Structures are given as C-alpha cells and as structure tokens.
Amino acid sequence: MRAIVISTYGDPEVLTLTELPDPRPADGEVLVRVRAFGLNHAETYMRSGAWGAVAPVTGIECAGTVEHDPSGRLAPGTAVVALLGGMGRTRNGSYAELVTVPASNVVPVRTSLPWSDLAAVPEVYATAWSALHGNLALRPGETLLVRGATSSLGQAAVNLAREHGATVVATTRDAGRADLLREIGASEVLVDDGRLAPQVGARGIAVDAVLDIVGNSVLRDSLTVVRPRGRVCQLGFLGGLDPVQDFAPLTDLPSGVQLSFFGSAFVLGTEEFPLSAVPFDAILAKVADGTHRARPVRVFGFDEIIEAHRLMASGTALGKLVVTVD
C-alpha cells in the first residue's frame, strides 16, 4: 500500500510518500480502506517530535470503507469513520491507503456526503460534542465562550452549541475573521489579546461555560472569564505546549469555578467514553443540510501532503483541511 511516513522528526518536508506492506487486522481490530482523512494539529506535534517517539505513519482520523472485520460485525464495503484509538501515536495511522483500527474506534455511518466532506467531521465533532455535553454539561439558554473559535475544532463547537440552544461568544485573534464566526452562529465576537476577562466584564456578559482550545497560555484568564460556579473545559493547545508556570489553585482558581480537561486522543473509544454516545448520523445529516458548516475549506491530493501541512502550520486555513486518497 501507499503510505506517508515521518522520515525523521521536523518540518513538513519530513513527510515522505512510500510503499509499505498491507496491514492485517488482529482480533478486535478492523481493516479500513482509507478514502480521505482530515488534518489535525496533533499531527504537527507528532511530525515535529514534540510528543516524543510516535508511529511512523501519522494521522488520527479517516473516512473510508471496511476492507475486513475479523469479527464479522461490519461487512466489507460498509462506510465508516475511524478516529483515535492510538492511531498515529502508538500504532500506524490514517495517512495510508489501509489502516487497522481498534473496533471500538470504528463507527458505521449512513450519509450521502462525499468522502472529502465526511472526513472533515469525525475528530473535531466527536471531541467538541463530548466536551460540550460531558465536561461542560451545556444547557440550552446558557452562554458559552469558545476560545480559539476559528480553528476547525472551535467552529465545530460553535455549530453544536448554537444548535443546542446556547448563546455563543466566540473569540479570534484577528478582527477580520469576526464575520466568519457570526455566520456560523456566534452572537458576539471578541478579539483575543490574551486578556478576555476585562472585555467580558466591560460588556456585561455572564459566561456560564468556557471551551478553551488555546490552552495553557491563557488558562488563568479563562478561569476569570466565567461567572461564579461557572465551568471551564480545556481541550486544546493552540497557544503552545509550555506548561502553566507556578499555577496555584489558592490564587489562580476562583472559588466555585469548575476546571476540567478533555484529551480526546487518549479516551474516545474507551469503555468510559464510547463513540456510540456521539450522535454521528444526526451530526452528518445536519452537515448535509447546511445546519452545521463543516465542509473542508480545502481538499488536497495524497501527494500534496507537504503543502497541506505547511498550510495547517501557518494557522491561516480558517477551517478543516482534508486529503483524499485516490
């Protein structure tokens, strides 16, 4: 099979197209023929070596068809999405024509979406849905602030929260992107200069919950944005992986504010966080009818992976990037 491997850790140019033996599924795995895969920032960390030693073939999600399921649960040709389950970290991932995935991380889907559109959905929507409904227990009528909202994960969160009946405040570092966020459902847009709490206070916004995709670099500020007894969930590191220096709950965690973290790469598909809880078919139907604005902003060919990673690393894509496997 054709595959894209990390030849050595570094910049996008280390991604190399090669031939590898076809993988064979073990018991408890499914062999998936990859039709398209979405790009994720986690893959830049894997490619660069920031997360230490990882599998040679990166990629944490894909859309495709079942090639072989040893259990017989999924018939050959069944349309599926596959995500996480160690892909790209502890086992070869989706940047290939074929990939073996733990059966618990393979979900059959019913949709008319083309492969490139389908591949834009799994990881960001499963992650956003799980954080909104699990960690934050978001309720209709509440006000949610999405920090890092122009990312593909942020846009998924805005779409889902708006459709759920929440009022969404979205943030961006670039005022020129405000219209994009309003178009997908944000009621208000704030320009993030690293200090949102003064802006929220000046506008009299009572924030019930914060979904923080920027991460450690703004965590202290995010904790002061929510109302007393509000909730903050961190689920990204767009601001970098450096730890929060000298964090002290006594002085940095306001009394009554609930802080949680959701690491989708480590838990989705486990017994405690089953993918069956994520309403994929309902989400895909809303993507198909335009309720959720989730289609990729750009689609690349398999041999354009370096260009695709360069664009992802630039932070200017303003949405999901997808690669098709012809």
VOVEX-984498 format. One line per field, with one value per residue (C-alpha): residue in three letters; y, z, x; residue number from 1. Coordinates in steps of 0.05 Angstrom, whole numbers, plus 5000, padded with zeros to 4 digits. Layout:
BEGIN
aa <- (ala;...)
Y <- (Y;...)
Z <- (Z;...)
X <- (X;...)
i <- (NUM;...)
This chain:
BEGIN
aa <- (met;arg;ala;ile;val;ile;ser;thr;tyr;gly;asp;pro;glu;val;leu;thr;leu;thr;glu;leu;pro;asp;pro;arg;pro;ala;asp;gly;glu;val;leu;val;arg;val;arg;ala;phe;gly;leu;asn;his;ala;glu;thr;tyr;met;arg;ser;gly;ala;trp;gly;ala;val;ala;pro;val;thr;gly;ile;glu;cys;ala;gly;thr;val;glu;his;asp;pro;ser;gly;arg;leu;ala;pro;gly;thr;ala;val;val;ala;leu;leu;gly;gly;met;gly;arg;thr;arg;asn;gly;ser;tyr;ala;glu;leu;val;thr;val;pro;ala;ser;asn;val;val;pro;val;arg;thr;ser;leu;pro;trp;ser;asp;leu;ala;ala;val;pro;glu;val;tyr;ala;thr;ala;trp;ser;ala;leu;his;gly;asn;leu;ala;leu;arg;pro;gly;glu;thr;leu;leu;val;arg;gly;ala;thr;ser;ser;leu;gly;gln;ala;ala;val;asn;leu;ala;arg;glu;his;gly;ala;thr;val;val;ala;thr;thr;arg;asp;ala;gly;arg;ala;asp;leu;leu;arg;glu;ile;gly;ala;ser;glu;val;leu;val;asp;asp;gly;arg;leu;ala;pro;gln;val;gly;ala;arg;gly;ile;ala;val;asp;ala;val;leu;asp;ile;val;gly;asn;ser;val;leu;arg;asp;ser;leu;thr;val;val;arg;pro;arg;gly;arg;val;cys;gln;leu;gly;phe;leu;gly;gly;leu;asp;pro;val;gln;asp;phe;ala;pro;leu;thr;asp;leu;pro;ser;gly;val;gln;leu;ser;phe;phe;gly;ser;ala;phe;val;leu;gly;thr;glu;glu;phe;pro;leu;ser;ala;val;pro;phe;asp;ala;ile;leu;ala;lys;val;ala;asp;gly;thr;his;arg;ala;arg;pro;val;arg;val;phe;gly;phe;asp;glu;ile;ile;glu;ala;his;arg;leu;met;ala;ser;gly;thr;ala;leu;gly;lys;leu;val;val;thr;val;asp)
Y <- (5000;5073;5109;5175;5165;5211;5201;5239;5290;5360;5407;5386;5365;5303;5272;5221;5180;5107;5035;4992;4922;4918;4914;4855;4864;4825;4804;4866;4908;4929;4939;5003;5025;5100;5145;5211;5237;5303;5340;5357;5399;5338;5312;5372;5355;5283;5302;5351;5304;5349;5289;5243;5178;5162;5113;5123;5134;5192;5210;5205;5200;5178;5162;5100;5030;4966;4920;4865;4857;4791;4792;4796;4856;4902;4876;4892;4957;4988;5063;5082;5136;5116;5160;5159;5092;5104;5119;5160;5153;5081;5049;5069;5120;5142;5174;5110;5070;5019;5024;4977;5009;4983;4961;5008;5067;5049;5076;5056;5116;5130;5192;5219;5264;5255;5225;5292;5323;5263;5263;5334;5313;5255;5280;5353;5339;5279;5320;5382;5343;5304;5365;5406;5352;5314;5361;5424;5394;5453;5470;5508;5581;5584;5628;5592;5625;5588;5609;5594;5592;5600;5532;5473;5447;5515;5521;5452;5475;5538;5499;5447;5496;5543;5485;5461;5528;5562;5634;5631;5683;5667;5692;5705;5740;5773;5821;5806;5737;5761;5755;5682;5668;5705;5668;5601;5622;5666;5720;5761;5760;5783;5797;5756;5795;5746;5783;5768;5778;5855;5853;5805;5848;5913;5884;5856;5785;5730;5670;5603;5560;5566;5518;5535;5510;5559;5525;5535;5604;5634;5586;5636;5687;5636;5618;5690;5697;5652;5672;5645;5569;5570;5515;5515;5458;5458;5414;5444;5476;5526;5573;5523;5464;5501;5485;5537;5564;5565;5551;5555;5536;5582;5644;5622;5580;5623;5593;5551;5551;5481;5465;5402;5375;5331;5293;5261;5225;5185;5167;5168;5097;5070;5038;5103;5147;5104;5132;5103;5162;5211;5220;5216;5204;5263;5307;5285;5298;5370;5377;5353;5402;5460;5468;5454;5490;5434;5422;5428;5495;5459;5389;5362;5302;5247;5273;5344;5327;5373;5433;5414;5411;5478;5510;5478;5502;5573;5580;5614;5558;5580;5512;5438;5412;5344;5298;5248;5180;5165)
Z <- (5000;4992;5057;5082;5135;5182;5156;5214;5262;5236;5188;5136;5087;5130;5107;5054;5006;5006;4998;5059;5067;5073;5147;5173;5227;5292;5334;5360;5300;5234;5169;5136;5064;5071;5022;5055;5121;5158;5182;5256;5296;5337;5274;5272;5342;5322;5258;5294;5352;5404;5432;5432;5393;5354;5299;5230;5196;5228;5222;5275;5234;5167;5127;5084;5076;5114;5080;5132;5201;5233;5280;5223;5255;5196;5125;5072;5037;5097;5101;5165;5201;5244;5295;5350;5386;5385;5310;5294;5365;5386;5320;5247;5229;5172;5124;5082;5035;5090;5166;5223;5278;5344;5331;5386;5346;5280;5270;5213;5183;5138;5096;5025;5038;4992;5024;5028;5067;5111;5130;5157;5212;5257;5304;5314;5322;5368;5411;5412;5426;5482;5516;5510;5534;5580;5614;5610;5612;5570;5575;5527;5544;5574;5548;5523;5505;5454;5458;5393;5353;5283;5288;5258;5329;5351;5292;5307;5379;5356;5308;5361;5417;5375;5350;5423;5441;5475;5464;5436;5447;5401;5402;5349;5347;5281;5278;5203;5220;5261;5203;5193;5266;5263;5200;5236;5296;5344;5376;5395;5375;5418;5394;5439;5463;5519;5568;5555;5626;5622;5556;5583;5645;5606;5561;5620;5592;5642;5616;5642;5609;5571;5519;5516;5455;5462;5526;5577;5554;5572;5625;5683;5643;5621;5694;5709;5649;5677;5728;5799;5796;5721;5683;5642;5598;5565;5503;5460;5459;5402;5445;5453;5497;5550;5619;5663;5707;5782;5778;5848;5860;5920;5878;5806;5812;5832;5886;5858;5786;5757;5714;5672;5614;5556;5520;5463;5435;5499;5517;5459;5441;5511;5555;5595;5533;5479;5409;5408;5453;5397;5350;5286;5238;5266;5261;5189;5170;5195;5157;5094;5101;5119;5192;5211;5170;5169;5098;5087;5066;5021;4995;4976;4938;4972;4941;4966;5039;5049;5022;5065;5129;5111;5107;5172;5208;5182;5221;5162;5137;5177;5176;5163;5113;5082;5039;4991;4976;4902)
X <- (5000;5020;5032;5061;5114;5152;5223;5252;5222;5219;5183;5130;5184;5199;5133;5152;5109;5129;5105;5091;5063;4988;4968;4928;4875;4882;4823;4788;4811;4781;4819;4795;4808;4820;4784;4801;4829;4825;4886;4893;4942;4961;4995;5041;5064;5075;5112;5157;5175;5143;5106;5166;5171;5107;5086;5119;5052;5014;4941;4886;4823;4795;4733;4730;4702;4712;4762;4759;4729;4751;4691;4641;4606;4619;4610;4662;4646;4609;4621;4655;4693;4752;4786;4838;4849;4924;4927;4988;5015;5023;5002;5005;4953;4909;4960;4956;4912;4897;4896;4879;4839;4811;4739;4714;4742;4707;4636;4590;4555;4495;4506;4505;4565;4625;4687;4723;4665;4656;4730;4724;4676;4697;4751;4731;4657;4666;4714;4671;4606;4639;4667;4603;4556;4603;4653;4611;4541;4519;4446;4400;4397;4466;4523;4584;4650;4692;4765;4801;4737;4766;4801;4763;4750;4726;4679;4651;4638;4603;4559;4540;4528;4485;4443;4436;4404;4463;4485;4555;4610;4669;4740;4792;4859;4841;4782;4778;4752;4692;4643;4661;4645;4579;4559;4566;4526;4565;4522;4583;4656;4714;4785;4831;4891;4905;4861;4787;4763;4764;4726;4673;4665;4660;4605;4567;4568;4552;4591;4566;4619;4685;4711;4785;4823;4880;4903;4958;4980;4911;4886;4890;4850;4798;4785;4767;4720;4665;4613;4616;4605;4618;4654;4718;4740;4808;4815;4869;4938;4936;4976;5033;5051;5091;5062;5028;5083;5073;4998;4969;4896;4893;4906;4892;4828;4768;4725;4669;4695;4700;4761;4766;4806;4785;4840;4801;4863;4870;4798;4749;4731;4744;4691;4684;4679;4647;4639;4569;4550;4566;4506;4547;4489;4449;4511;4524;4452;4460;4525;4489;4431;4477;4456;4528;4581;4632;4655;4730;4759;4809;4820;4889;4913;4953;5018;5005;5014;5073;5035;4975;5018;5050;4981;4959;5021;5011;4945;4911;4866;4805;4774;4785;4836;4825;4868;4837;4868;4858)
i <- (1;2;3;4;5;6;7;8;9;10;11;12;13;14;15;16;17;18;19;20;21;22;23;24;25;26;27;28;29;30;31;32;33;34;35;36;37;38;39;40;41;42;43;44;45;46;47;48;49;50;51;52;53;54;55;56;57;58;59;60;61;62;63;64;65;66;67;68;69;70;71;72;73;74;75;76;77;78;79;80;81;82;83;84;85;86;87;88;89;90;91;92;93;94;95;96;97;98;99;100;101;102;103;104;105;106;107;108;109;110;111;112;113;114;115;116;117;118;119;120;121;122;123;124;125;126;127;128;129;130;131;132;133;134;135;136;137;138;139;140;141;142;143;144;145;146;147;148;149;150;151;152;153;154;155;156;157;158;159;160;161;162;163;164;165;166;167;168;169;170;171;172;173;174;175;176;177;178;179;180;181;182;183;184;185;186;187;188;189;190;191;192;193;194;195;196;197;198;199;200;201;202;203;204;205;206;207;208;209;210;211;212;213;214;215;216;217;218;219;220;221;222;223;224;225;226;227;228;229;230;231;232;233;234;235;236;237;238;239;240;241;242;243;244;245;246;247;248;249;250;251;252;253;254;255;256;257;258;259;260;261;262;263;264;265;266;267;268;269;270;271;272;273;274;275;276;277;278;279;280;281;282;283;284;285;286;287;288;289;290;291;292;293;294;295;296;297;298;299;300;301;302;303;304;305;306;307;308;309;310;311;312;313;314;315;316;317;318;319;320;321;322;323;324;325;326)
